[in-house]
Amino acid sequence: MITVTLKSGDKKEFDGRIPAIEIAAAIGAGLAKAACAAKINGTVCDLRTVVENDCEFEICTFDDKEGRAAFRHTAAHILAQAVKRIYPDVTLAIGPAIDDGFYYDFDTEKPFTNEDLEKIEAEMKKIVKEDLKLERFELSFDEASDLFKNEPYKTELIKELKEKGEELSFYKQGEFTDLCAGSHLMSTGAVKAFKLLSATGAYWRGDSKNKSLTRIYGTAFPKASMLEEHLTALEEAKKRDHNKLGRELELFTTSEVIGQGLPILLPKGAKVVQILQRFVEDIEESRGYVLTKTPSFAKSDLYKISGHWQHYKDGMFVMGDEEKDKEVFALRPMTCPFQFQAYLNRSRSYRDLPIRYNETATLFRNEASGEMHGLIRIRQFTLAEGHIVCTPEQVEKEFLDAIDLVKFMLTTLGLEEDIQYRFSKWDENNREKYIGDPEQWENTQNFMREILNKTGLNYYEADGEAAFYGPKLDMQIKNVYGKEDTLFTIQIDFQLAERFGMVYTDSNGEKKFPIIIHRSSIGCYERTLALLIEKYAGAFPLWLAPDQVRILPIADRHNEYCESLVKTLKKYSIRADIDYRSEKIGFKIREAQLQKIPYMLIIGDNEVENKQVSVRSRKEGDLGTMEVDLLCEKLNSEIMNKII
């Protein structure tokens, strides 16, 4: 007998070996119908997996992340099968599930058009209607190589799996077979609602040195109503997409002759970043940080000490060849080893600690071409970076203070409700990615967990997401399309001080290595700008708006008074300009609204005669006539209090 313990704690007994899907059926017919995958002792498994021993057992439906992945992975196979039916000469690459859907990469002579996508989608519907059973099987290396002899990308993957000693598993549905680890649904008929969204270019393995492929994106749901809801949300997302809206509002642009991942902030976007930067630096100074300004590149020697050369070189822009050049330099991907040199400038005592260094740093990371996206993932960016050098006894307070600073920034920007907190740990099964010994890692992670538990933060843990030198707390945020990125990070570093010879003299006169907390208080300014564009659909709060007031004269005779208003507003540090165009006032108001201007001042004969202004708010509409000083006080109060 096999005893299966369910998530509820209930136990079920079965007479010998039994597939996961049959256990689901024994629990309930409805559950079996909704089942997408299973968890056996916490490990995600295919529904075809045979349970042979006592275990903890859970069924994953579409409501679960693991279930959605299996559902959409099946949809990706249906897509590939449809493409091969219509275009048999197309070569297959890979087709995984992603957070909000799936994609499949193909090697084809001509890119797929919208008409092609319609044909493929129609063929997918036929495959779903055929309700083809998915069968899992394994092959030897020779058998697999023979099966995929005309599929070079699959052959490459098969060879890699052989070298790693991993099994070669496959899924077959009708005439279509794919190399795949799973998991998958039991048949194609369960994929009731899907939509192909776009076709775009993508490099094989995300490397621009490799061949360019065509990637088809799609999404899939168990019900048509769920798909319709998702597509409606996508349309709303497109309206807020910073990559589109930011260009329309002239916040940033890009240039092919400059290069991918190297955006140009236009005057409006640069103004928003300037406001943020000044605000952040002032807040950091008020919290005891001292400013540094360090070089943008350094010799490889520096990165070899820190370990970045050994663990992060592929992500760096290297200048020179180690085999040919006496000195090789690299643009900095971070500031930590540079700020450490400031600490090493002189000897330190425990009385000097903690030292809180901050810097507005321009950094460079060699992101893959396929990963670029607007301002969110770029190759040159500006970071509000900082490093706290402290004694072991000071770590807890400094870490908590760093969290408090981050939460203050998030609240001020209106992003606090959009953040998820991730405790990023090392992967003990992939130790070559990290420096330090396992005991150090476990001790540090346990200590960090204790600190996090005191904060009351609702965080989750993620293996394999730590920096190579220590665990970290990541503040995760999603863009309008649901793609998750890290906005802020706070890390505990228990290793680099020793590597750099950073010491302090304790109260007993002994030399000790400090602990270093790496942190950012607002993260990457460009990414923050992108997320703020999407959060507010380009309609920034008054304090962040690049243009705060637009003055709209009804006729040319009102221009002189409008110019005097600009001078008055500037005395209050309020940014204002005048729309001098010979257009009707209704047109000017609509234009200002489209440009997301927070306040409009309509000036006619009565306003000039009475030395007043007629005020229109972007949020509240017509506010009536006001005295100029009263308006300035109102706006200044809104700016100073950073009203969202």
C-alpha positions as CSV (number, residue, x, y, z in Angstrom):
1,M,0.0,0.0,0.0
2,I,1.1,3.6,-0.7
3,T,-0.1,6.4,1.6
4,V,-0.5,9.8,0.1
5,T,-0.7,12.9,2.3
6,L,-2.7,15.7,0.7
7,K,-2.2,19.4,1.2
8,S,-5.2,19.5,3.6
9,G,-3.5,16.9,5.8
10,D,-5.9,14.1,4.8
11,K,-4.4,10.8,3.8
12,K,-5.4,8.4,1.0
13,E,-4.2,4.9,0.5
14,F,-3.6,3.1,-2.9
15,D,-2.9,-0.4,-3.7
16,G,0.6,-0.1,-5.3
17,R,2.1,2.1,-8.0
18,I,-0.3,4.8,-9.3
19,P,0.0,7.7,-11.8
20,A,-0.6,11.2,-10.4
21,I,-3.6,11.8,-12.6
22,E,-5.4,8.8,-11.1
23,I,-4.7,10.1,-7.6
24,A,-6.4,13.3,-8.7
25,A,-9.4,11.4,-10.0
26,A,-9.6,9.5,-6.7
27,I,-9.8,12.8,-4.9
28,G,-12.5,14.1,-7.2
29,A,-13.6,14.1,-10.9
30,G,-13.6,17.9,-10.9
31,L,-10.0,18.1,-9.6
32,A,-8.8,15.6,-12.2
33,K,-10.4,17.6,-15.0
34,A,-8.8,20.8,-13.7
35,A,-5.4,19.2,-13.0
36,C,-2.4,20.6,-14.9
37,A,0.5,19.2,-12.9
38,A,1.3,17.6,-9.6
39,K,3.7,18.2,-6.7
40,I,5.3,15.1,-5.1
41,N,7.2,15.9,-1.9
42,G,7.3,19.6,-3.0
43,T,8.8,18.8,-6.5
44,V,6.7,19.7,-9.5
45,C,5.9,16.6,-11.6
46,D,4.0,15.6,-14.7
47,L,0.5,14.2,-14.3
48,R,1.9,11.0,-15.8
49,T,4.4,10.5,-13.0
50,V,3.9,7.2,-11.2
51,V,3.9,7.5,-7.4
52,E,5.7,4.5,-6.0
53,N,6.2,5.4,-2.3
54,D,4.5,7.2,0.5
55,C,4.6,11.0,-0.2
56,E,3.1,14.4,0.3
57,F,1.0,15.1,-2.7
58,E,-0.7,18.1,-4.3
59,I,-2.5,18.8,-7.6
60,C,-1.7,22.0,-9.4
61,T,-4.5,23.7,-11.4
62,F,-4.4,26.8,-13.5
63,D,-4.8,28.8,-10.4
64,D,-1.3,27.7,-9.3
65,K,1.9,29.1,-10.9
66,E,3.1,25.6,-11.6
67,G,-0.2,24.6,-13.2
68,R,-0.3,27.6,-15.4
69,A,3.2,26.8,-16.6
70,A,2.2,23.3,-17.6
71,F,-0.9,24.5,-19.3
72,R,0.9,27.2,-21.4
73,H,3.8,24.8,-22.1
74,T,1.3,22.6,-23.7
75,A,0.0,25.6,-25.7
76,A,3.5,26.2,-26.9
77,H,3.7,22.6,-28.3
78,I,0.4,23.1,-30.0
79,L,1.8,26.3,-31.6
80,A,4.9,24.4,-32.8
81,Q,2.8,21.5,-34.2
82,A,0.6,24.0,-36.1
83,V,3.6,25.8,-37.6
84,K,5.2,22.5,-38.7
85,R,1.9,21.4,-40.3
86,I,1.7,24.7,-42.4
87,Y,5.4,25.3,-42.9
88,P,7.1,21.9,-42.7
89,D,10.5,23.4,-43.7
90,V,10.6,25.7,-40.6
91,T,13.2,24.6,-38.0
92,L,12.3,24.3,-34.3
93,A,14.2,26.0,-31.5
94,I,12.7,26.2,-28.0
95,G,9.2,27.0,-26.7
96,P,8.7,27.6,-22.9
97,A,5.9,28.9,-20.8
98,I,6.5,32.5,-19.5
99,D,4.7,34.5,-16.7
100,D,1.8,35.6,-18.8
101,G,1.8,33.2,-21.7
102,F,4.2,31.3,-23.9
103,Y,6.5,31.6,-26.9
104,Y,8.2,29.4,-29.5
105,D,11.3,30.3,-31.5
106,F,11.5,29.2,-35.1
107,D,14.2,29.4,-37.8
108,T,12.4,30.5,-40.9
109,E,13.5,32.2,-44.1
110,K,10.8,34.9,-44.0
111,P,9.5,36.4,-40.7
112,F,5.9,35.5,-39.9
113,T,3.3,38.2,-40.8
114,N,0.0,38.9,-39.1
115,E,-1.7,36.9,-41.9
116,D,0.6,33.9,-41.0
117,L,-0.4,34.2,-37.3
118,E,-4.0,34.0,-38.3
119,K,-3.4,30.8,-40.3
120,I,-1.3,29.3,-37.4
121,E,-4.0,30.2,-34.9
122,A,-6.7,28.5,-37.0
123,E,-4.5,25.4,-37.2
124,M,-4.0,25.4,-33.5
125,K,-7.8,25.4,-33.0
126,K,-8.0,22.3,-35.2
127,I,-5.3,20.6,-33.0
128,V,-7.2,21.4,-29.9
129,K,-10.4,20.1,-31.4
130,E,-8.6,16.8,-32.3
131,D,-8.0,16.4,-28.5
132,L,-4.7,14.7,-29.1
133,K,-3.2,12.7,-26.2
134,L,0.2,13.8,-25.1
135,E,2.5,10.9,-24.5
136,R,5.9,11.1,-22.6
137,F,8.8,8.8,-23.5
138,E,12.5,8.6,-23.3
139,L,15.2,7.7,-25.9
140,S,18.9,7.0,-26.0
141,F,21.3,9.6,-27.4
142,D,21.6,7.7,-30.7
143,E,17.8,7.3,-31.1
144,A,17.2,11.0,-30.2
145,S,19.9,12.2,-32.6
146,D,18.3,10.1,-35.4
147,L,14.8,11.4,-34.6
148,F,16.0,15.0,-34.8
149,K,18.6,14.8,-37.4
150,N,16.9,17.5,-39.4
151,E,16.5,19.8,-36.4
152,P,19.9,21.4,-35.6
153,Y,18.8,23.3,-32.6
154,K,17.3,20.3,-31.0
155,T,20.4,18.3,-31.8
156,E,22.5,20.9,-30.0
157,L,20.4,20.6,-26.9
158,I,20.4,16.8,-27.1
159,K,24.3,16.9,-27.1
160,E,24.4,19.2,-24.1
161,L,22.0,17.0,-22.1
162,K,24.1,14.0,-22.9
163,E,27.3,15.8,-21.7
164,K,25.5,16.6,-18.4
165,G,24.3,13.0,-18.1
166,E,20.7,14.0,-18.0
167,E,17.8,11.9,-19.4
168,L,16.4,12.7,-22.8
169,S,12.6,12.9,-22.5
170,F,10.1,13.6,-25.2
171,Y,6.4,14.4,-25.7
172,K,4.4,13.2,-28.6
173,Q,1.0,14.5,-29.7
174,G,-0.3,13.1,-33.0
175,E,2.4,13.4,-35.6
176,F,4.4,16.0,-33.6
177,T,7.2,15.1,-31.2
178,D,9.3,17.5,-29.2
179,L,12.3,17.3,-26.9
180,C,11.0,18.4,-23.6
181,A,11.3,17.9,-19.8
182,G,7.6,18.7,-19.2
183,S,5.3,19.1,-17.5
184,H,2.2,19.0,-19.8
185,L,-1.5,18.5,-19.8
186,M,-2.9,15.1,-20.6
187,S,-4.3,16.2,-24.0
188,T,-4.5,19.2,-26.4
189,G,-8.3,19.5,-25.9
190,A,-7.9,21.2,-22.5
191,V,-6.4,24.3,-24.0
192,K,-9.8,26.0,-24.6
193,A,-8.8,29.6,-25.2
194,F,-5.7,31.1,-26.6
195,K,-4.4,34.0,-28.7
196,L,-1.2,34.6,-30.7
197,L,-0.1,38.1,-29.8
198,S,3.0,38.9,-31.9
199,A,6.0,37.7,-33.9
200,T,9.3,39.3,-33.3
201,G,13.1,38.6,-33.7
202,A,15.1,36.8,-31.1
203,Y,18.6,35.4,-31.1
204,W,19.3,31.8,-30.4
205,R,20.1,31.5,-26.7
206,G,19.6,35.3,-26.4
207,D,23.1,35.9,-27.8
208,S,23.5,38.4,-30.6
209,K,26.5,36.4,-31.9
210,N,24.0,33.6,-32.8
211,K,21.5,33.4,-35.6
212,S,18.4,35.6,-35.5
213,L,15.2,33.5,-35.1
214,T,11.5,34.4,-35.2
215,R,9.7,34.3,-31.9
216,I,5.9,33.9,-31.8
217,Y,4.3,35.0,-28.5
218,G,0.9,33.8,-27.3
219,T,-1.2,33.4,-24.2
220,A,-3.7,30.7,-23.2
221,F,-6.4,30.1,-20.6
222,P,-8.9,27.4,-19.7
223,K,-11.9,29.7,-20.4
224,A,-12.7,32.3,-23.1
225,S,-13.8,34.8,-20.5
226,M,-10.4,34.7,-18.8
227,L,-8.7,35.2,-22.2
228,E,-11.0,38.2,-23.0
229,E,-10.2,39.7,-19.6
230,H,-6.5,39.3,-20.2
231,L,-6.6,40.8,-23.7
232,T,-8.5,43.8,-22.3
233,A,-5.8,44.3,-19.6
234,L,-3.2,44.1,-22.4
235,E,-4.9,46.9,-24.3
236,E,-4.8,49.0,-21.1
237,A,-1.2,48.1,-20.6
238,K,-0.4,49.3,-24.1
239,K,-1.8,52.7,-23.2
240,R,0.5,52.8,-20.2
241,D,3.6,51.2,-21.8
242,H,6.5,53.5,-20.9
243,N,8.2,52.5,-24.1
244,K,5.4,54.0,-26.1
245,L,4.1,56.7,-23.8
246,G,7.6,57.9,-22.8
247,R,8.4,58.6,-26.4
248,E,5.0,60.3,-27.1
249,L,5.5,62.6,-24.1
250,E,9.1,63.3,-25.3
251,L,10.6,61.9,-22.1
252,F,13.2,59.8,-23.8
253,T,14.3,58.5,-27.2
254,T,16.8,56.1,-28.7
255,S,19.1,56.2,-31.7
256,E,20.3,53.3,-33.9
257,V,23.6,55.0,-34.4
258,I,24.2,55.2,-30.7
259,G,23.1,51.6,-30.0
260,Q,20.6,49.3,-28.3
261,G,20.1,49.7,-24.5
262,L,21.5,53.3,-24.6
263,P,18.5,55.6,-24.2
264,I,18.7,59.4,-24.5
265,L,16.8,61.3,-21.8
266,L,15.1,64.3,-23.4
267,P,14.7,67.5,-21.4
268,K,11.5,66.4,-19.8
269,G,12.8,63.0,-18.8
270,A,16.1,64.4,-17.6
271,K,14.2,66.9,-15.4
272,V,12.3,64.1,-13.7
273,V,15.5,62.2,-13.0
274,Q,17.2,65.4,-11.8
275,I,14.3,66.0,-9.3
276,L,14.6,62.4,-8.1
277,Q,18.3,62.5,-7.8
278,R,18.4,65.8,-5.8
279,F,15.6,64.4,-3.5
280,V,17.4,61.1,-2.9
281,E,20.8,62.7,-2.2
282,D,19.3,65.1,0.2
283,I,17.4,62.4,2.1
284,E,20.5,60.2,2.2
285,E,22.6,63.0,3.6
286,S,20.0,63.6,6.3
287,R,20.3,59.9,7.2
288,G,24.0,60.1,7.7
289,Y,25.4,59.1,4.3
290,V,28.6,60.7,3.0
291,L,28.9,61.2,-0.8
292,T,31.7,59.8,-2.9
293,K,32.5,60.2,-6.6
294,T,34.5,57.4,-8.1
295,P,35.8,56.5,-11.6
296,S,33.6,54.9,-14.3
297,F,36.2,52.2,-15.2
298,A,39.1,50.5,-13.7
299,K,41.9,47.9,-14.3
300,S,40.9,44.3,-14.3
301,D,43.0,44.0,-11.1
302,L,40.3,45.6,-9.1
303,Y,37.6,43.3,-10.3
304,K,39.8,40.3,-9.7
305,I,40.1,41.1,-6.1
306,S,36.3,41.5,-5.7
307,G,35.6,38.4,-7.7
308,H,33.6,40.2,-10.4
309,W,36.2,39.2,-13.0
310,Q,35.7,35.5,-12.2
311,H,31.9,35.6,-11.6
312,Y,30.6,38.5,-13.7
313,K,33.0,39.2,-16.6
314,D,30.5,38.2,-19.3
315,G,28.2,41.0,-18.1
316,M,31.0,43.6,-18.3
317,F,32.3,45.8,-21.1
318,V,36.0,44.9,-21.2
319,M,38.5,47.2,-22.9
320,G,41.6,45.3,-24.0
321,D,42.9,41.8,-24.4
322,E,44.6,40.1,-21.4
323,E,46.9,38.1,-23.7
324,K,48.0,41.2,-25.7
325,D,47.8,44.2,-23.5
326,K,49.8,45.1,-20.4
327,E,46.7,46.6,-18.8
328,V,43.1,45.7,-19.4
329,F,40.3,47.9,-18.2
330,A,36.5,47.4,-17.8
331,L,33.6,49.8,-17.3
332,R,32.2,49.4,-13.9
333,P,29.0,47.3,-13.4
334,M,28.8,48.4,-9.8
335,T,30.5,50.8,-7.4
336,C,31.3,48.6,-4.4
337,P,35.0,47.9,-5.1
338,F,35.5,51.6,-5.9
339,Q,33.9,52.8,-2.7
340,F,36.0,50.3,-0.8
341,Q,39.1,52.2,-1.9
342,A,37.7,55.3,-0.1
343,Y,37.5,53.2,3.1
344,L,41.1,52.0,2.6
345,N,42.3,55.6,2.3
346,R,43.3,55.5,6.0
347,S,43.2,53.3,9.0
348,R,39.9,52.9,10.8
349,S,38.7,52.4,14.3
350,Y,35.5,51.0,15.6
351,R,34.6,54.6,16.6
352,D,34.5,55.4,12.9
353,L,31.8,52.9,12.2
354,P,29.3,52.7,10.7
355,I,30.4,54.6,7.6
356,R,27.6,55.1,5.1
357,Y,28.9,55.8,1.6
358,N,26.5,56.9,-1.1
359,E,27.0,57.8,-4.8
360,T,24.9,58.6,-7.8
361,A,26.8,56.2,-10.1
362,T,26.7,55.6,-13.9
363,L,27.1,51.9,-14.4
364,F,27.5,49.7,-17.4
365,R,26.3,46.1,-17.9
366,N,26.5,44.1,-21.1
367,E,22.9,42.9,-21.3
368,A,21.9,40.5,-24.0
369,S,20.2,42.1,-27.0
370,G,17.1,40.1,-26.5
371,E,16.7,41.4,-22.9
372,M,16.6,45.1,-23.8
373,H,13.3,46.9,-23.1
374,G,12.9,50.6,-23.1
375,L,14.2,52.1,-19.9
376,I,13.7,49.0,-17.8
377,R,16.6,46.9,-19.0
378,I,19.5,48.9,-20.5
379,R,23.3,48.8,-20.9
380,Q,24.1,52.2,-19.3
381,F,22.1,53.3,-16.2
382,T,22.3,55.5,-13.2
383,L,22.0,54.0,-9.7
384,A,21.5,55.5,-6.3
385,E,24.1,53.1,-4.8
386,G,25.4,52.9,-1.3
387,H,27.6,50.8,1.0
388,I,27.4,50.7,4.8
389,V,30.6,49.5,6.5
390,C,29.8,48.4,10.0
391,T,30.7,46.1,12.9
392,P,28.8,42.8,13.3
393,E,27.0,44.3,16.2
394,Q,25.7,47.2,14.0
395,V,24.5,45.1,11.1
396,E,20.9,44.5,12.3
397,K,20.2,48.2,13.0
398,E,21.8,49.3,9.8
399,F,19.9,46.7,7.7
400,L,16.6,47.8,9.3
401,D,17.4,51.4,8.7
402,A,18.2,50.6,5.0
403,I,14.8,48.9,4.8
404,D,13.1,52.0,6.4
405,L,14.8,54.2,3.8
406,V,13.6,52.1,0.9
407,K,10.0,52.0,2.3
408,F,10.1,55.8,2.7
409,M,11.1,56.1,-1.0
410,L,8.5,53.7,-2.2
411,T,5.7,55.5,-0.2
412,T,6.8,58.9,-1.5
413,L,6.7,57.6,-5.1
414,G,3.4,55.8,-4.6
415,L,4.9,52.4,-5.4
416,E,4.7,50.7,-2.0
417,E,1.6,48.7,-2.9
418,D,3.2,47.4,-6.1
419,I,6.3,45.8,-4.4
420,Q,7.0,42.2,-3.5
421,Y,9.8,41.4,-1.1
422,R,12.1,38.5,-2.2
423,F,14.7,37.0,0.2
424,S,17.3,35.9,-2.4
425,K,19.5,33.0,-1.3
426,W,22.4,31.0,-2.8
427,D,22.0,27.7,-4.6
428,E,23.9,25.2,-2.6
429,N,23.8,22.8,-5.5
430,N,25.6,25.3,-7.8
431,R,28.4,26.5,-5.5
432,E,30.8,27.5,-8.3
433,K,28.6,30.6,-8.8
434,Y,29.5,31.9,-5.3
435,I,32.5,32.7,-3.1
436,G,32.8,31.6,0.5
437,D,32.1,28.4,2.3
438,P,28.7,26.8,3.0
439,E,28.8,27.4,6.7
440,Q,29.3,31.2,6.1
441,W,26.4,31.2,3.7
442,E,24.0,29.4,6.0
443,N,24.9,31.5,9.0
444,T,24.5,34.7,7.1
445,Q,21.2,33.7,5.6
446,N,19.8,32.5,8.9
447,F,20.9,35.9,10.5
448,M,19.2,37.8,7.6
449,R,16.0,35.8,8.0
450,E,15.9,36.7,11.7
451,I,16.2,40.4,10.8
452,L,13.5,40.1,8.1
453,N,11.1,38.4,10.5
454,K,11.4,41.4,12.8
455,T,10.3,43.8,10.1
456,G,6.9,42.2,9.6
457,L,7.5,42.3,5.8
458,N,5.5,39.7,3.8
459,Y,8.5,38.2,1.9
460,Y,9.2,35.0,0.0
461,E,12.4,33.1,-0.4
462,A,14.1,32.3,-3.7
463,D,17.1,30.0,-4.1
464,G,19.8,30.9,-6.6
465,E,19.0,34.6,-6.7
466,A,21.7,35.8,-4.3
467,A,24.7,37.9,-5.3
468,F,27.9,35.8,-5.6
469,Y,29.2,37.3,-2.4
470,G,26.1,37.3,-0.2
471,P,22.3,37.0,0.3
472,K,20.0,39.9,-0.4
473,L,16.5,41.4,0.0
474,D,15.2,42.3,-3.4
475,M,12.2,44.6,-3.9
476,Q,10.5,43.1,-6.9
477,I,8.0,45.0,-9.1
478,K,6.2,44.2,-12.3
479,N,5.8,46.4,-15.4
480,V,2.4,46.8,-17.1
481,Y,2.8,43.5,-19.0
482,G,3.5,41.6,-15.8
483,K,7.3,41.2,-16.4
484,E,9.1,41.2,-13.0
485,D,12.3,43.1,-12.3
486,T,14.2,44.2,-9.3
487,L,13.8,47.8,-8.3
488,F,15.7,48.0,-5.0
489,T,18.1,45.6,-3.3
490,I,19.8,45.4,0.1
491,Q,22.6,42.8,0.5
492,I,24.7,41.5,3.4
493,D,28.3,41.0,2.3
494,F,30.4,38.9,4.7
495,Q,33.3,38.3,2.3
496,L,34.5,41.3,0.3
497,A,36.0,43.2,3.2
498,E,38.5,40.4,3.8
499,R,39.3,40.1,0.1
500,F,40.1,43.8,0.0
501,G,42.0,43.9,3.3
502,M,39.4,46.3,4.9
503,V,39.9,46.2,8.6
504,Y,39.1,48.3,11.7
505,T,40.6,48.3,15.2
506,D,38.1,47.1,17.8
507,S,37.9,48.3,21.4
508,N,40.6,45.7,22.4
509,G,43.0,47.0,19.9
510,E,42.5,43.9,17.6
511,K,42.2,44.1,13.8
512,K,38.8,42.9,12.6
513,F,37.0,42.7,9.3
514,P,33.8,44.7,9.0
515,I,30.5,43.6,7.5
516,I,29.3,45.5,4.4
517,I,25.7,46.2,3.5
518,H,25.2,47.0,-0.2
519,R,22.0,48.9,-0.8
520,S,20.2,51.1,-3.3
521,S,17.6,53.6,-2.0
522,I,15.8,54.2,-5.3
523,G,17.5,51.8,-7.5
524,C,18.1,52.5,-11.2
525,Y,16.8,56.0,-12.0
526,E,15.9,55.0,-15.6
527,R,14.0,52.0,-14.5
528,T,12.2,54.0,-11.8
529,L,11.3,56.6,-14.4
530,A,9.8,53.8,-16.6
531,L,7.8,52.4,-13.8
532,L,6.5,55.9,-12.8
533,I,5.4,56.5,-16.4
534,E,3.4,53.3,-16.3
535,K,2.1,53.8,-12.8
536,Y,0.7,57.3,-13.5
537,A,0.2,56.8,-17.3
538,G,2.5,59.7,-17.8
539,A,0.5,62.0,-15.5
540,F,3.2,62.5,-12.8
541,P,2.4,64.0,-9.4
542,L,2.9,67.7,-9.4
543,W,6.3,67.6,-7.6
544,L,7.7,65.2,-10.2
545,A,6.0,66.7,-13.3
546,P,8.6,68.2,-15.7
547,D,6.1,70.9,-16.7
548,Q,4.0,71.8,-13.7
549,V,2.0,74.8,-15.1
550,R,1.0,75.7,-18.6
551,I,-0.2,79.3,-19.1
552,L,-2.8,79.7,-21.9
553,P,-3.4,83.2,-23.1
554,I,-6.6,83.7,-25.0
555,A,-5.2,86.4,-27.2
556,D,-1.8,88.0,-27.9
557,R,-2.7,91.1,-25.8
558,H,-2.6,88.8,-22.7
559,N,1.0,87.7,-23.3
560,E,2.7,90.4,-21.3
561,Y,0.7,89.5,-18.2
562,C,1.4,85.8,-18.8
563,E,5.1,86.5,-18.8
564,S,4.9,88.2,-15.5
565,L,3.1,85.2,-14.1
566,V,6.0,83.0,-15.2
567,K,8.4,85.2,-13.2
568,T,6.1,85.0,-10.1
569,L,5.8,81.2,-10.3
570,K,9.5,80.8,-10.7
571,K,10.0,82.7,-7.4
572,Y,8.1,79.8,-5.8
573,S,10.3,77.3,-7.8
574,I,7.3,76.3,-9.8
575,R,8.0,75.3,-13.4
576,A,5.8,77.1,-15.9
577,D,5.7,77.9,-19.6
578,I,3.4,79.7,-22.0
579,D,1.5,78.4,-25.0
580,Y,1.9,81.4,-27.4
581,R,0.3,79.7,-30.4
582,S,-2.6,81.4,-32.2
583,E,-5.0,78.6,-31.5
584,K,-8.4,78.6,-29.9
585,I,-8.4,78.2,-26.1
586,G,-10.2,74.8,-26.3
587,F,-7.5,73.4,-28.5
588,K,-4.8,74.7,-26.1
589,I,-6.5,73.1,-23.1
590,R,-6.8,69.7,-24.9
591,E,-3.2,69.9,-25.9
592,A,-2.1,70.5,-22.3
593,Q,-4.2,67.7,-21.1
594,L,-2.7,65.3,-23.7
595,Q,0.7,66.3,-22.4
596,K,-0.4,65.5,-18.9
597,I,0.2,69.1,-17.5
598,P,-1.0,69.2,-13.9
599,Y,-2.3,72.8,-13.9
600,M,-3.5,75.1,-16.7
601,L,-4.0,78.9,-16.2
602,I,-6.4,80.4,-18.7
603,I,-5.7,84.1,-19.1
604,G,-8.2,86.6,-20.7
605,D,-9.3,90.2,-20.3
606,N,-10.9,89.7,-16.8
607,E,-7.8,87.9,-15.4
608,V,-5.4,90.6,-16.7
609,E,-7.7,93.4,-15.4
610,N,-8.1,91.8,-11.9
611,K,-4.5,90.5,-11.7
612,Q,-5.9,87.0,-11.2
613,V,-5.8,83.6,-12.9
614,S,-8.4,81.1,-14.0
615,V,-7.2,77.7,-12.9
616,R,-7.9,74.3,-14.4
617,S,-6.6,71.2,-12.7
618,R,-5.7,68.0,-14.6
619,K,-7.4,65.9,-11.8
620,E,-10.1,68.2,-10.6
621,G,-11.2,70.2,-13.6
622,D,-12.2,73.8,-13.4
623,L,-11.2,75.4,-10.1
624,G,-12.4,78.9,-10.9
625,T,-10.6,82.2,-10.5
626,M,-7.8,82.7,-7.9
627,E,-5.4,85.3,-6.6
628,V,-1.9,84.6,-7.9
629,D,-0.3,84.4,-4.4
630,L,-3.0,82.0,-3.2
631,L,-2.4,79.7,-6.2
632,C,1.4,79.8,-5.7
633,E,0.9,78.8,-2.0
634,K,-1.5,76.0,-3.0
635,L,0.9,74.6,-5.6
636,N,4.0,75.1,-3.4
637,S,2.2,73.2,-0.5
638,E,1.4,70.3,-2.9
639,I,5.0,70.2,-4.1
640,M,6.6,70.4,-0.7
641,N,4.3,67.6,0.7
642,K,4.9,65.5,-2.4
643,I,1.2,64.8,-2.8
644,I,0.7,61.8,-5.1
